[in-house]
Amino acid sequence: MSGFVFPPPPQPAAAVLGSDLRFPVRRIFCVGRNYAEHAREFGNDPDREPPFFFTKPADALVPSGAVLPYPPLTADLHFEAELVVAIGQGGRNIAPDRALALVWGHAAGNDLTRRDLQAEAKAMRRPWDMSKGFDGSAVLGPIRPGATPPSGGIRCLVDGALRQQASIADMIWPVEDIIAHLSRLVALCPGDLIYTGTPAGVGALTPGQVCRVEIDGLPPAEVTIG
């Protein structure tokens, strides 16, 4: 009789708007520099590079409404408001005009970042996984089912003060192009999440602050820093 050497960990899953069912999360992909002004605020040229990706572990997921302990080994925790795409069908080498057929739904998300660790890793030309993929680094609101990406505004508020504001239409690479490009790098699978990049205005969070990401037509993603 076969089995496991110890009980397998719980399946990471996200809330679904209007349902008791949960969306099982397989992998979390994130797009870097997908808003021109955000690319420029970090000294990069948004017109000269294709999308690039990094990952977070699925169990880094944090539901909206949670209290998150301030992460260790950082003094510069940053918020990054993002539209998140939930993949419901798998595929490889997907054409952009077919890409939205893979989408199960969308959510508001927050790509939390240990910015000082990221800057140090960049300066030393080392991978910056630990600045992005730490415990509790992927805040996610409830997923709204539907293949059509939301339009309108994306905002981040810290203790009620507006810190980021842009339009989803400002993305350099729209959702269908992101999916198409990523599907040439890996085989996309049901349960994958894609954080699609953040607008300009990212900044630091301190213990006790409440960070809320809002996207028109989606439930918010809110977290309190403990």
Contacts in CASP RR format, 6 or more apart in sequence:
PFRMAT RR
TARGET T0000
AUTHOR 0000-0000-0000
METHOD contacts of the structure
MODEL  1
MSGFVFPPPPQPAAAVLGSDLRFPVRRIFCVGRNYAEHAREFGNDPDREP
PFFFTKPADALVPSGAVLPYPPLTADLHFEAELVVAIGQGGRNIAPDRAL
ALVWGHAAGNDLTRRDLQAEAKAMRRPWDMSKGFDGSAVLGPIRPGATPP
SGGIRCLVDGALRQQASIADMIWPVEDIIAHLSRLVALCPGDLIYTGTPA
GVGALTPGQVCRVEIDGLPPAEVTIG
9 59 0 8 1.000
11 24 0 8 1.000
11 25 0 8 1.000
12 24 0 8 1.000
12 25 0 8 1.000
12 58 0 8 1.000
12 59 0 8 1.000
12 61 0 8 1.000
13 22 0 8 1.000
13 23 0 8 1.000
13 24 0 8 1.000
13 25 0 8 1.000
13 61 0 8 1.000
14 22 0 8 1.000
14 23 0 8 1.000
14 25 0 8 1.000
14 61 0 8 1.000
14 63 0 8 1.000
14 86 0 8 1.000
14 107 0 8 1.000
14 140 0 8 1.000
14 141 0 8 1.000
14 142 0 8 1.000
14 143 0 8 1.000
14 193 0 8 1.000
15 22 0 8 1.000
15 23 0 8 1.000
15 63 0 8 1.000
15 64 0 8 1.000
15 141 0 8 1.000
15 142 0 8 1.000
15 143 0 8 1.000
16 22 0 8 1.000
16 23 0 8 1.000
16 142 0 8 1.000
16 143 0 8 1.000
16 145 0 8 1.000
17 142 0 8 1.000
17 143 0 8 1.000
17 144 0 8 1.000
17 145 0 8 1.000
17 219 0 8 1.000
18 142 0 8 1.000
23 86 0 8 1.000
23 104 0 8 1.000
23 143 0 8 1.000
23 191 0 8 1.000
24 191 0 8 1.000
25 58 0 8 1.000
25 61 0 8 1.000
25 191 0 8 1.000
25 192 0 8 1.000
25 193 0 8 1.000
26 58 0 8 1.000
26 189 0 8 1.000
26 190 0 8 1.000
26 191 0 8 1.000
26 192 0 8 1.000
27 55 0 8 1.000
27 58 0 8 1.000
27 189 0 8 1.000
27 191 0 8 1.000
27 192 0 8 1.000
27 193 0 8 1.000
28 55 0 8 1.000
28 56 0 8 1.000
28 57 0 8 1.000
28 58 0 8 1.000
28 60 0 8 1.000
28 61 0 8 1.000
28 138 0 8 1.000
28 192 0 8 1.000
28 193 0 8 1.000
28 195 0 8 1.000
29 53 0 8 1.000
29 54 0 8 1.000
29 55 0 8 1.000
29 182 0 8 1.000
29 192 0 8 1.000
29 193 0 8 1.000
29 194 0 8 1.000
29 195 0 8 1.000
30 53 0 8 1.000
30 54 0 8 1.000
30 55 0 8 1.000
30 56 0 8 1.000
30 82 0 8 1.000
30 111 0 8 1.000
30 132 0 8 1.000
30 194 0 8 1.000
30 195 0 8 1.000
30 197 0 8 1.000
31 51 0 8 1.000
31 52 0 8 1.000
31 53 0 8 1.000
31 173 0 8 1.000
31 178 0 8 1.000
31 194 0 8 1.000
31 195 0 8 1.000
31 196 0 8 1.000
31 197 0 8 1.000
32 51 0 8 1.000
32 52 0 8 1.000
32 53 0 8 1.000
32 54 0 8 1.000
32 197 0 8 1.000
33 39 0 8 1.000
33 42 0 8 1.000
33 44 0 8 1.000
33 46 0 8 1.000
33 49 0 8 1.000
33 51 0 8 1.000
33 52 0 8 1.000
33 172 0 8 1.000
33 197 0 8 1.000
34 51 0 8 1.000
34 171 0 8 1.000
34 172 0 8 1.000
34 173 0 8 1.000
34 178 0 8 1.000
34 196 0 8 1.000
34 197 0 8 1.000
34 198 0 8 1.000
35 46 0 8 1.000
35 166 0 8 1.000
35 170 0 8 1.000
35 171 0 8 1.000
35 172 0 8 1.000
35 197 0 8 1.000
35 198 0 8 1.000
35 199 0 8 1.000
35 200 0 8 1.000
36 46 0 8 1.000
36 47 0 8 1.000
36 170 0 8 1.000
36 172 0 8 1.000
37 166 0 8 1.000
37 170 0 8 1.000
37 199 0 8 1.000
37 200 0 8 1.000
38 197 0 8 1.000
38 198 0 8 1.000
38 199 0 8 1.000
38 200 0 8 1.000
38 201 0 8 1.000
38 202 0 8 1.000
39 45 0 8 1.000
39 46 0 8 1.000
39 172 0 8 1.000
40 46 0 8 1.000
40 200 0 8 1.000
41 200 0 8 1.000
41 201 0 8 1.000
41 202 0 8 1.000
46 172 0 8 1.000
50 173 0 8 1.000
50 181 0 8 1.000
51 172 0 8 1.000
51 173 0 8 1.000
51 177 0 8 1.000
51 178 0 8 1.000
51 181 0 8 1.000
51 182 0 8 1.000
53 182 0 8 1.000
53 185 0 8 1.000
54 128 0 8 1.000
54 129 0 8 1.000
54 132 0 8 1.000
55 129 0 8 1.000
55 133 0 8 1.000
56 111 0 8 1.000
56 132 0 8 1.000
56 133 0 8 1.000
56 137 0 8 1.000
56 138 0 8 1.000
57 133 0 8 1.000
59 135 0 8 1.000
60 133 0 8 1.000
60 134 0 8 1.000
60 135 0 8 1.000
60 136 0 8 1.000
60 137 0 8 1.000
60 138 0 8 1.000
61 136 0 8 1.000
61 138 0 8 1.000
61 140 0 8 1.000
62 68 0 8 1.000
62 136 0 8 1.000
62 137 0 8 1.000
62 138 0 8 1.000
62 139 0 8 1.000
62 140 0 8 1.000
62 223 0 8 1.000
63 139 0 8 1.000
63 140 0 8 1.000
63 141 0 8 1.000
64 108 0 8 1.000
64 139 0 8 1.000
64 140 0 8 1.000
64 141 0 8 1.000
64 142 0 8 1.000
64 219 0 8 1.000
64 220 0 8 1.000
64 221 0 8 1.000
64 222 0 8 1.000
64 223 0 8 1.000
65 222 0 8 1.000
65 223 0 8 1.000
65 224 0 8 1.000
66 139 0 8 1.000
66 223 0 8 1.000
66 224 0 8 1.000
67 223 0 8 1.000
67 224 0 8 1.000
67 225 0 8 1.000
67 226 0 8 1.000
68 112 0 8 1.000
68 136 0 8 1.000
68 139 0 8 1.000
68 223 0 8 1.000
68 224 0 8 1.000
68 225 0 8 1.000
68 226 0 8 1.000
69 226 0 8 1.000
70 77 0 8 1.000
70 207 0 8 1.000
70 225 0 8 1.000
70 226 0 8 1.000
71 77 0 8 1.000
71 112 0 8 1.000
71 114 0 8 1.000
71 134 0 8 1.000
71 135 0 8 1.000
71 136 0 8 1.000
71 137 0 8 1.000
73 114 0 8 1.000
73 117 0 8 1.000
74 114 0 8 1.000
74 115 0 8 1.000
74 116 0 8 1.000
74 117 0 8 1.000
75 116 0 8 1.000
76 114 0 8 1.000
76 115 0 8 1.000
76 116 0 8 1.000
76 204 0 8 1.000
77 112 0 8 1.000
77 113 0 8 1.000
77 114 0 8 1.000
77 115 0 8 1.000
77 204 0 8 1.000
77 205 0 8 1.000
77 206 0 8 1.000
77 225 0 8 1.000
78 112 0 8 1.000
78 113 0 8 1.000
78 114 0 8 1.000
78 115 0 8 1.000
78 202 0 8 1.000
78 203 0 8 1.000
78 204 0 8 1.000
78 205 0 8 1.000
79 110 0 8 1.000
79 112 0 8 1.000
79 156 0 8 1.000
79 158 0 8 1.000
79 163 0 8 1.000
79 164 0 8 1.000
79 202 0 8 1.000
79 203 0 8 1.000
79 205 0 8 1.000
79 211 0 8 1.000
79 213 0 8 1.000
80 110 0 8 1.000
80 111 0 8 1.000
80 112 0 8 1.000
80 113 0 8 1.000
80 156 0 8 1.000
80 197 0 8 1.000
80 198 0 8 1.000
80 202 0 8 1.000
81 108 0 8 1.000
81 109 0 8 1.000
81 110 0 8 1.000
81 154 0 8 1.000
81 155 0 8 1.000
81 156 0 8 1.000
81 164 0 8 1.000
81 198 0 8 1.000
81 199 0 8 1.000
81 213 0 8 1.000
81 215 0 8 1.000
82 108 0 8 1.000
82 109 0 8 1.000
82 110 0 8 1.000
82 111 0 8 1.000
82 154 0 8 1.000
82 195 0 8 1.000
82 196 0 8 1.000
82 197 0 8 1.000
82 198 0 8 1.000
82 213 0 8 1.000
83 106 0 8 1.000
83 107 0 8 1.000
83 108 0 8 1.000
83 109 0 8 1.000
83 149 0 8 1.000
83 150 0 8 1.000
83 154 0 8 1.000
83 168 0 8 1.000
83 171 0 8 1.000
83 175 0 8 1.000
83 195 0 8 1.000
83 196 0 8 1.000
83 197 0 8 1.000
83 215 0 8 1.000
84 106 0 8 1.000
84 107 0 8 1.000
84 108 0 8 1.000
84 109 0 8 1.000
84 140 0 8 1.000
84 141 0 8 1.000
84 143 0 8 1.000
84 193 0 8 1.000
84 194 0 8 1.000
84 195 0 8 1.000
84 196 0 8 1.000
85 103 0 8 1.000
85 105 0 8 1.000
85 106 0 8 1.000
85 149 0 8 1.000
85 175 0 8 1.000
85 178 0 8 1.000
85 179 0 8 1.000
85 193 0 8 1.000
85 194 0 8 1.000
85 196 0 8 1.000
86 103 0 8 1.000
86 104 0 8 1.000
86 105 0 8 1.000
86 106 0 8 1.000
86 107 0 8 1.000
86 143 0 8 1.000
86 191 0 8 1.000
86 192 0 8 1.000
86 193 0 8 1.000
87 102 0 8 1.000
87 103 0 8 1.000
87 104 0 8 1.000
87 179 0 8 1.000
87 188 0 8 1.000
87 189 0 8 1.000
87 190 0 8 1.000
87 191 0 8 1.000
87 192 0 8 1.000
87 193 0 8 1.000
87 194 0 8 1.000
88 102 0 8 1.000
88 103 0 8 1.000
88 104 0 8 1.000
88 105 0 8 1.000
88 190 0 8 1.000
88 191 0 8 1.000
88 192 0 8 1.000
89 101 0 8 1.000
89 102 0 8 1.000
89 104 0 8 1.000
89 190 0 8 1.000
90 102 0 8 1.000
90 187 0 8 1.000
90 188 0 8 1.000
90 189 0 8 1.000
90 190 0 8 1.000
91 102 0 8 1.000
91 183 0 8 1.000
91 187 0 8 1.000
91 188 0 8 1.000
91 189 0 8 1.000
92 183 0 8 1.000
92 184 0 8 1.000
92 186 0 8 1.000
92 187 0 8 1.000
92 188 0 8 1.000
93 183 0 8 1.000
93 184 0 8 1.000
94 102 0 8 1.000
94 179 0 8 1.000
94 180 0 8 1.000
94 183 0 8 1.000
94 188 0 8 1.000
95 180 0 8 1.000
96 176 0 8 1.000
96 177 0 8 1.000
96 179 0 8 1.000
96 180 0 8 1.000
97 176 0 8 1.000
99 175 0 8 1.000
99 176 0 8 1.000
99 177 0 8 1.000
99 179 0 8 1.000
99 180 0 8 1.000
99 183 0 8 1.000
100 147 0 8 1.000
100 148 0 8 1.000
100 149 0 8 1.000
100 175 0 8 1.000
100 176 0 8 1.000
100 179 0 8 1.000
101 147 0 8 1.000
102 179 0 8 1.000
102 183 0 8 1.000
102 188 0 8 1.000
103 146 0 8 1.000
103 147 0 8 1.000
103 149 0 8 1.000
103 175 0 8 1.000
103 179 0 8 1.000
104 143 0 8 1.000
104 145 0 8 1.000
104 146 0 8 1.000
104 147 0 8 1.000
104 190 0 8 1.000
104 191 0 8 1.000
105 143 0 8 1.000
105 144 0 8 1.000
105 145 0 8 1.000
105 146 0 8 1.000
105 147 0 8 1.000
106 143 0 8 1.000
106 144 0 8 1.000
106 146 0 8 1.000
106 149 0 8 1.000
106 150 0 8 1.000
106 215 0 8 1.000
106 218 0 8 1.000
107 140 0 8 1.000
107 141 0 8 1.000
107 142 0 8 1.000
107 143 0 8 1.000
107 144 0 8 1.000
107 218 0 8 1.000
107 219 0 8 1.000
107 221 0 8 1.000
108 140 0 8 1.000
108 141 0 8 1.000
108 154 0 8 1.000
108 213 0 8 1.000
108 214 0 8 1.000
108 215 0 8 1.000
108 218 0 8 1.000
108 219 0 8 1.000
108 220 0 8 1.000
108 221 0 8 1.000
109 138 0 8 1.000
109 139 0 8 1.000
109 140 0 8 1.000
109 141 0 8 1.000
109 195 0 8 1.000
109 213 0 8 1.000
109 221 0 8 1.000
110 138 0 8 1.000
110 139 0 8 1.000
110 140 0 8 1.000
110 156 0 8 1.000
110 211 0 8 1.000
110 213 0 8 1.000
110 221 0 8 1.000
110 223 0 8 1.000
111 132 0 8 1.000
111 137 0 8 1.000
111 138 0 8 1.000
111 195 0 8 1.000
111 197 0 8 1.000
111 198 0 8 1.000
112 134 0 8 1.000
112 136 0 8 1.000
112 137 0 8 1.000
112 138 0 8 1.000
112 139 0 8 1.000
112 205 0 8 1.000
113 131 0 8 1.000
113 132 0 8 1.000
113 137 0 8 1.000
113 202 0 8 1.000
114 130 0 8 1.000
114 131 0 8 1.000
114 132 0 8 1.000
114 134 0 8 1.000
115 131 0 8 1.000
115 203 0 8 1.000
115 204 0 8 1.000
117 128 0 8 1.000
117 130 0 8 1.000
117 131 0 8 1.000
118 128 0 8 1.000
118 131 0 8 1.000
118 132 0 8 1.000
121 127 0 8 1.000
121 128 0 8 1.000
121 130 0 8 1.000
121 131 0 8 1.000
122 128 0 8 1.000
138 193 0 8 1.000
138 195 0 8 1.000
139 211 0 8 1.000
139 213 0 8 1.000
139 221 0 8 1.000
139 222 0 8 1.000
139 223 0 8 1.000
140 193 0 8 1.000
140 221 0 8 1.000
141 218 0 8 1.000
141 219 0 8 1.000
141 220 0 8 1.000
141 221 0 8 1.000
142 219 0 8 1.000
144 150 0 8 1.000
144 217 0 8 1.000
144 218 0 8 1.000
144 219 0 8 1.000
149 168 0 8 1.000
149 174 0 8 1.000
149 175 0 8 1.000
150 168 0 8 1.000
150 215 0 8 1.000
150 216 0 8 1.000
150 217 0 8 1.000
150 218 0 8 1.000
151 167 0 8 1.000
151 168 0 8 1.000
151 169 0 8 1.000
151 216 0 8 1.000
152 167 0 8 1.000
152 168 0 8 1.000
152 169 0 8 1.000
152 215 0 8 1.000
152 216 0 8 1.000
153 165 0 8 1.000
153 166 0 8 1.000
153 167 0 8 1.000
153 168 0 8 1.000
153 215 0 8 1.000
153 216 0 8 1.000
154 164 0 8 1.000
154 165 0 8 1.000
154 166 0 8 1.000
154 167 0 8 1.000
154 168 0 8 1.000
154 199 0 8 1.000
154 213 0 8 1.000
154 214 0 8 1.000
154 215 0 8 1.000
154 216 0 8 1.000
155 162 0 8 1.000
155 164 0 8 1.000
155 165 0 8 1.000
155 213 0 8 1.000
155 214 0 8 1.000
155 215 0 8 1.000
156 162 0 8 1.000
156 163 0 8 1.000
156 164 0 8 1.000
156 165 0 8 1.000
156 201 0 8 1.000
156 211 0 8 1.000
156 212 0 8 1.000
156 213 0 8 1.000
156 214 0 8 1.000
157 163 0 8 1.000
157 211 0 8 1.000
157 212 0 8 1.000
157 214 0 8 1.000
158 205 0 8 1.000
158 209 0 8 1.000
158 210 0 8 1.000
158 211 0 8 1.000
158 212 0 8 1.000
159 209 0 8 1.000
159 210 0 8 1.000
160 210 0 8 1.000
160 212 0 8 1.000
163 201 0 8 1.000
163 203 0 8 1.000
164 198 0 8 1.000
164 199 0 8 1.000
164 200 0 8 1.000
164 201 0 8 1.000
164 202 0 8 1.000
165 199 0 8 1.000
166 199 0 8 1.000
166 200 0 8 1.000
168 215 0 8 1.000
168 216 0 8 1.000
170 199 0 8 1.000
171 196 0 8 1.000
171 197 0 8 1.000
173 181 0 8 1.000
175 196 0 8 1.000
178 194 0 8 1.000
178 196 0 8 1.000
179 188 0 8 1.000
179 194 0 8 1.000
182 188 0 8 1.000
182 194 0 8 1.000
205 211 0 8 1.000
205 225 0 8 1.000
206 225 0 8 1.000
207 225 0 8 1.000
207 226 0 8 1.000
208 224 0 8 1.000
208 225 0 8 1.000
208 226 0 8 1.000
209 224 0 8 1.000
209 225 0 8 1.000
210 222 0 8 1.000
210 223 0 8 1.000
210 224 0 8 1.000
210 225 0 8 1.000
211 222 0 8 1.000
211 223 0 8 1.000
211 224 0 8 1.000
211 225 0 8 1.000
212 220 0 8 1.000
212 221 0 8 1.000
212 222 0 8 1.000
213 220 0 8 1.000
213 221 0 8 1.000
213 222 0 8 1.000
214 220 0 8 1.000
END
